[in-house]
Amino acid sequence: MAEITLVAETGRPRGSAASRRLRHAGRVPAVVYGHGMEPLAVSVGARDLRTALLHGSNQVLTLEVGKDRHMVLARQLQRHPVRHAVSHVDFQVVRSGEVVSAEVPIVLVGTASQVEMARGVVEHVLSTLTVRTTPSQIPSEIKADVSALEVGGAIRVRDLLLPEGVTADVDPDEAVVIATVTRAAEAATAVGTEGEGGEAAEPADAEEA
């Protein structure tokens, strides 16, 4: 994995007004913490941060703070409610061999043909998975294959294929994806059943007449 370096400036003034001025100047307020160091207020270039996080927030970064270099993960990214630009970020200092926790997006792959034929719907109920592994082994995404899914079925955390050295930090029985019948399909089935019953009753009425 290529090393991605961010340069942080220290001496960032605190307060909402000061943070707004920083953002207008193209910088993002941030805090560096971890491994016994006192939380340090810094700022990083907004464009540099966007580039650094192109591969996701679990990208391992090298943060230069003065003469110090820290291996960090971006945590607690706060975003503007409209523009969605990062407005604040925490950088957690990590070590290469330590086990850390990370939120990894779950991506659905394949086509749930059997569900579609039954006029059902695939519900993605768990969009991210909390995992534990070393910083360099954090996957960018975890895939859930829905190809074999049937109506009434589910893919659970225990069914996910995780990379070697990566473990899930949630209940293995928690549902990731479920397949259900839509209300429209249920209504169509009910109408069809009633229609079949009505057609079956007509010959008997004719004989009685």
Secondary structure, DSSP 8 states (H G I E B T S, - for coil): ----EEEEEE----SHHHHHHHHHTTEEEEEEEETTEEEEEEEEEHHHHHHHTTT-TT--EEEEETTEEEEEEEEEEEE-TTT--EEEEEEEE--TTS-EEEEEEEEEES--HHHHHTTEEEEE---EEEEEE-GGG--S-EEEE-TT--TT-EEEGGGS---TT-EE-S-TT-EEEEEEE-HHHHHHHHHHHHHHHHHHHHHHHHHH-
